[in-house]
Amino acid sequence: MGARGLAARGLIAIGHGSIFDSMNDTVNKSEVTPLRVSEDIVPLGEFRAQAAQVLRRLRASGRAVVITQNGRPAAVLVAPEEYDRLQEHGRFVAAVGEGLADVEAGRVVRDEDFEDAPVRKARRPRR
């Protein structure tokens, strides 16, 4: 099992400043502001006519905008920062799933074995 899987299950601690710190920050952030049906659901025709205004409202409110077509949800707009957060959260959840699968399959390393393992230096790539 790799360090990522161990850290995802809390079996080892990864030093400050690692990718796991940013993943934990992502999980701890609050969720998207709840949708307001009267403001955040926009028919496609209205979106076409008022795209700039809808995007300004999206950025100002922090809420997602649902675009409908023929009365049914067709797309959801979110701010770029929220999209990035959702992507990072998805990667974190996938890493946790991989780690749990490793535990179920018995692919684990005891703390004592991990601490006693020799450390190899990474090779610099040839030019």
C-alpha atoms as an extended CHARMM CRD file, in Angstrom:
* protein
*
       127  EXT
         1         1  MET       CA              0.0000000000        0.0000000000        0.0000000000  PROA      1               0.0000000000
         2         2  GLY       CA              1.2920000000        3.4340000000       -0.8440000000  PROA      2               0.0000000000
         3         3  ALA       CA              1.6390000000        6.4290000000        1.4450000000  PROA      3               0.0000000000
         4         4  ARG       CA             -1.4030000000        8.0540000000       -0.1370000000  PROA      4               0.0000000000
         5         5  GLY       CA             -3.6030000000        5.1190000000        0.8080000000  PROA      5               0.0000000000
         6         6  LEU       CA             -2.2130000000        5.0020000000        4.3260000000  PROA      6               0.0000000000
         7         7  ALA       CA             -2.6560000000        8.7350000000        4.8350000000  PROA      7               0.0000000000
         8         8  ALA       CA             -6.1770000000        8.6550000000        3.4310000000  PROA      8               0.0000000000
         9         9  ARG       CA             -7.1200000000        6.1870000000        6.1560000000  PROA      9               0.0000000000
        10        10  GLY       CA             -5.2760000000        8.1330000000        8.8380000000  PROA      10              0.0000000000
        11        11  LEU       CA             -2.7400000000        5.3400000000        9.3360000000  PROA      11              0.0000000000
        12        12  ILE       CA              0.2240000000        7.6500000000        8.7340000000  PROA      12              0.0000000000
        13        13  ALA       CA              0.6950000000       11.3860000000        8.9060000000  PROA      13              0.0000000000
        14        14  ILE       CA              2.0240000000       13.2850000000        5.9280000000  PROA      14              0.0000000000
        15        15  GLY       CA              4.1640000000       16.3400000000        6.5790000000  PROA      15              0.0000000000
        16        16  HSD       CA              2.7860000000       19.8660000000        6.4450000000  PROA      16              0.0000000000
        17        17  GLY       CA              2.5790000000       21.3580000000        2.9640000000  PROA      17              0.0000000000
        18        18  SER       CA              1.7560000000       18.1020000000        1.2000000000  PROA      18              0.0000000000
        19        19  ILE       CA             -1.0240000000       17.4560000000       -1.2810000000  PROA      19              0.0000000000
        20        20  PHE       CA             -2.9520000000       15.8360000000        1.5710000000  PROA      20              0.0000000000
        21        21  ASP       CA             -3.1400000000       19.1690000000        3.4050000000  PROA      21              0.0000000000
        22        22  SER       CA             -4.9340000000       20.7440000000        0.4670000000  PROA      22              0.0000000000
        23        23  MET       CA             -7.2580000000       17.7440000000        0.2100000000  PROA      23              0.0000000000
        24        24  ASN       CA             -8.1430000000       18.0480000000        3.8840000000  PROA      24              0.0000000000
        25        25  ASP       CA             -8.7690000000       21.7670000000        3.4180000000  PROA      25              0.0000000000
        26        26  THR       CA            -11.0930000000       20.9010000000        0.5390000000  PROA      26              0.0000000000
        27        27  VAL       CA            -13.1000000000       18.4440000000        2.6070000000  PROA      27              0.0000000000
        28        28  ASN       CA            -13.3820000000       20.8910000000        5.5140000000  PROA      28              0.0000000000
        29        29  LYS       CA            -14.6790000000       23.8220000000        3.4500000000  PROA      29              0.0000000000
        30        30  SER       CA            -18.3650000000       24.5580000000        3.5630000000  PROA      30              0.0000000000
        31        31  GLU       CA            -20.6140000000       23.3210000000        0.8310000000  PROA      31              0.0000000000
        32        32  VAL       CA            -22.0420000000       25.3990000000       -1.9760000000  PROA      32              0.0000000000
        33        33  THR       CA            -24.6280000000       27.9630000000       -0.9080000000  PROA      33              0.0000000000
        34        34  PRO       CA            -28.0940000000       26.3880000000       -1.2260000000  PROA      34              0.0000000000
        35        35  LEU       CA            -29.9540000000       26.9170000000       -4.4790000000  PROA      35              0.0000000000
        36        36  ARG       CA            -32.6870000000       29.5460000000       -4.5910000000  PROA      36              0.0000000000
        37        37  VAL       CA            -35.3460000000       28.2880000000       -6.9580000000  PROA      37              0.0000000000
        38        38  SER       CA            -36.6520000000       31.7670000000       -7.7560000000  PROA      38              0.0000000000
        39        39  GLU       CA            -33.2020000000       33.0750000000       -8.7410000000  PROA      39              0.0000000000
        40        40  ASP       CA            -30.9800000000       30.1670000000       -9.6590000000  PROA      40              0.0000000000
        41        41  ILE       CA            -33.0520000000       28.2210000000      -12.1800000000  PROA      41              0.0000000000
        42        42  VAL       CA            -32.8820000000       29.8680000000      -15.5850000000  PROA      42              0.0000000000
        43        43  PRO       CA            -34.5110000000       28.7410000000      -18.8500000000  PROA      43              0.0000000000
        44        44  LEU       CA            -32.0800000000       28.3660000000      -21.7430000000  PROA      44              0.0000000000
        45        45  GLY       CA            -33.6850000000       31.2390000000      -23.6900000000  PROA      45              0.0000000000
        46        46  GLU       CA            -33.2880000000       33.5910000000      -20.7450000000  PROA      46              0.0000000000
        47        47  PHE       CA            -29.6930000000       32.4810000000      -20.2770000000  PROA      47              0.0000000000
        48        48  ARG       CA            -28.9290000000       33.1880000000      -23.9440000000  PROA      48              0.0000000000
        49        49  ALA       CA            -30.4390000000       36.6650000000      -23.6790000000  PROA      49              0.0000000000
        50        50  GLN       CA            -28.8660000000       37.5270000000      -20.3160000000  PROA      50              0.0000000000
        51        51  ALA       CA            -25.7070000000       35.4040000000      -20.0890000000  PROA      51              0.0000000000
        52        52  ALA       CA            -23.4660000000       38.1900000000      -18.7720000000  PROA      52              0.0000000000
        53        53  GLN       CA            -25.9790000000       39.1140000000      -16.0640000000  PROA      53              0.0000000000
        54        54  VAL       CA            -26.4490000000       35.4690000000      -15.0280000000  PROA      54              0.0000000000
        55        55  LEU       CA            -22.6730000000       34.9970000000      -14.7880000000  PROA      55              0.0000000000
        56        56  ARG       CA            -22.2730000000       38.1420000000      -12.6710000000  PROA      56              0.0000000000
        57        57  ARG       CA            -25.0180000000       36.9050000000      -10.3440000000  PROA      57              0.0000000000
        58        58  LEU       CA            -23.3180000000       33.4900000000      -10.1510000000  PROA      58              0.0000000000
        59        59  ARG       CA            -20.0000000000       35.0740000000       -9.1320000000  PROA      59              0.0000000000
        60        60  ALA       CA            -21.6370000000       37.4470000000       -6.6360000000  PROA      60              0.0000000000
        61        61  SER       CA            -23.8590000000       34.8590000000       -4.9290000000  PROA      61              0.0000000000
        62        62  GLY       CA            -21.5830000000       31.8240000000       -4.9950000000  PROA      62              0.0000000000
        63        63  ARG       CA            -24.6130000000       29.7080000000       -5.8500000000  PROA      63              0.0000000000
        64        64  ALA       CA            -24.8250000000       27.3560000000       -8.7960000000  PROA      64              0.0000000000
        65        65  VAL       CA            -27.1860000000       28.2030000000      -11.6560000000  PROA      65              0.0000000000
        66        66  VAL       CA            -29.3620000000       25.4930000000      -13.1920000000  PROA      66              0.0000000000
        67        67  ILE       CA            -30.1620000000       26.0140000000      -16.8730000000  PROA      67              0.0000000000
        68        68  THR       CA            -33.3230000000       24.3090000000      -18.0650000000  PROA      68              0.0000000000
        69        69  GLN       CA            -34.3470000000       23.2330000000      -21.5370000000  PROA      69              0.0000000000
        70        70  ASN       CA            -37.9640000000       22.3370000000      -22.1710000000  PROA      70              0.0000000000
        71        71  GLY       CA            -38.6090000000       22.6330000000      -18.4420000000  PROA      71              0.0000000000
        72        72  ARG       CA            -35.9930000000       20.0540000000      -17.4620000000  PROA      72              0.0000000000
        73        73  PRO       CA            -32.5180000000       20.6160000000      -16.0080000000  PROA      73              0.0000000000
        74        74  ALA       CA            -29.9840000000       20.6350000000      -18.8620000000  PROA      74              0.0000000000
        75        75  ALA       CA            -26.8460000000       22.0800000000      -17.2690000000  PROA      75              0.0000000000
        76        76  VAL       CA            -25.4580000000       23.4700000000      -14.0320000000  PROA      76              0.0000000000
        77        77  LEU       CA            -23.0860000000       26.4330000000      -13.9750000000  PROA      77              0.0000000000
        78        78  VAL       CA            -20.6580000000       26.8710000000      -11.1080000000  PROA      78              0.0000000000
        79        79  ALA       CA            -17.8500000000       29.3410000000      -10.5200000000  PROA      79              0.0000000000
        80        80  PRO       CA            -14.4010000000       28.1100000000      -11.6280000000  PROA      80              0.0000000000
        81        81  GLU       CA            -13.1850000000       27.9700000000       -8.0220000000  PROA      81              0.0000000000
        82        82  GLU       CA            -16.1310000000       25.7920000000       -7.0450000000  PROA      82              0.0000000000
        83        83  TYR       CA            -15.5230000000       23.5030000000      -10.0200000000  PROA      83              0.0000000000
        84        84  ASP       CA            -11.8720000000       23.1170000000       -8.9600000000  PROA      84              0.0000000000
        85        85  ARG       CA            -12.9500000000       22.3820000000       -5.3890000000  PROA      85              0.0000000000
        86        86  LEU       CA            -15.4060000000       19.7460000000       -6.5780000000  PROA      86              0.0000000000
        87        87  GLN       CA            -12.7480000000       18.1090000000       -8.7480000000  PROA      87              0.0000000000
        88        88  GLU       CA            -10.2430000000       18.0390000000       -5.8890000000  PROA      88              0.0000000000
        89        89  HSD       CA            -12.8800000000       16.6470000000       -3.5470000000  PROA      89              0.0000000000
        90        90  GLY       CA            -13.6460000000       13.9060000000       -6.0860000000  PROA      90              0.0000000000
        91        91  ARG       CA             -9.9630000000       12.9710000000       -6.2900000000  PROA      91              0.0000000000
        92        92  PHE       CA             -9.7710000000       12.8650000000       -2.4890000000  PROA      92              0.0000000000
        93        93  VAL       CA            -12.8320000000       10.6140000000       -2.2250000000  PROA      93              0.0000000000
        94        94  ALA       CA            -11.3540000000        8.3150000000       -4.8920000000  PROA      94              0.0000000000
        95        95  ALA       CA             -8.0560000000        8.1140000000       -2.9610000000  PROA      95              0.0000000000
        96        96  VAL       CA             -9.9290000000        7.2050000000        0.2220000000  PROA      96              0.0000000000
        97        97  GLY       CA            -11.8000000000        4.5140000000       -1.7060000000  PROA      97              0.0000000000
        98        98  GLU       CA             -8.5320000000        3.1100000000       -3.0240000000  PROA      98              0.0000000000
        99        99  GLY       CA             -7.1070000000        3.1000000000        0.4790000000  PROA      99              0.0000000000
       100       100  LEU       CA            -10.1260000000        1.2990000000        1.9070000000  PROA      100             0.0000000000
       101       101  ALA       CA             -9.8980000000       -1.2670000000       -0.8880000000  PROA      101             0.0000000000
       102       102  ASP       CA             -6.2280000000       -1.7850000000        0.0260000000  PROA      102             0.0000000000
       103       103  VAL       CA             -7.2140000000       -2.4340000000        3.6490000000  PROA      103             0.0000000000
       104       104  GLU       CA             -9.9430000000       -4.8820000000        2.6070000000  PROA      104             0.0000000000
       105       105  ALA       CA             -7.4670000000       -6.7310000000        0.3540000000  PROA      105             0.0000000000
       106       106  GLY       CA             -4.8470000000       -6.8520000000        3.1090000000  PROA      106             0.0000000000
       107       107  ARG       CA             -2.4030000000       -4.5660000000        1.2950000000  PROA      107             0.0000000000
       108       108  VAL       CA             -1.2260000000       -2.7690000000        4.4220000000  PROA      108             0.0000000000
       109       109  VAL       CA              2.1020000000       -2.0620000000        6.0980000000  PROA      109             0.0000000000
       110       110  ARG       CA              2.5370000000       -2.0990000000        9.8560000000  PROA      110             0.0000000000
       111       111  ASP       CA              3.9110000000        1.0950000000       11.4030000000  PROA      111             0.0000000000
       112       112  GLU       CA              7.0120000000       -0.7390000000       12.6140000000  PROA      112             0.0000000000
       113       113  ASP       CA              7.7530000000       -2.0760000000        9.1240000000  PROA      113             0.0000000000
       114       114  PHE       CA              7.1670000000        1.3070000000        7.5490000000  PROA      114             0.0000000000
       115       115  GLU       CA              9.4910000000        3.1070000000        9.9740000000  PROA      115             0.0000000000
       116       116  ASP       CA             12.2670000000        0.5150000000        9.5180000000  PROA      116             0.0000000000
       117       117  ALA       CA             12.1120000000        0.5270000000        5.7200000000  PROA      117             0.0000000000
       118       118  PRO       CA             15.2140000000        1.9490000000        4.0130000000  PROA      118             0.0000000000
       119       119  VAL       CA             14.7210000000        5.3040000000        2.3470000000  PROA      119             0.0000000000
       120       120  ARG       CA             15.8160000000        5.5420000000       -1.2830000000  PROA      120             0.0000000000
       121       121  LYS       CA             16.7970000000        8.8310000000       -2.8040000000  PROA      121             0.0000000000
       122       122  ALA       CA             15.0100000000        9.7720000000       -5.9840000000  PROA      122             0.0000000000
       123       123  ARG       CA             17.1660000000        9.8520000000       -9.0890000000  PROA      123             0.0000000000
       124       124  ARG       CA             17.4060000000       13.0120000000      -11.0900000000  PROA      124             0.0000000000
       125       125  PRO       CA             16.2360000000       12.5600000000      -14.6830000000  PROA      125             0.0000000000
       126       126  ARG       CA             18.9040000000       12.4930000000      -17.3790000000  PROA      126             0.0000000000
       127       127  ARG       CA             19.1070000000       15.4020000000      -19.7390000000  PROA      127             0.0000000000
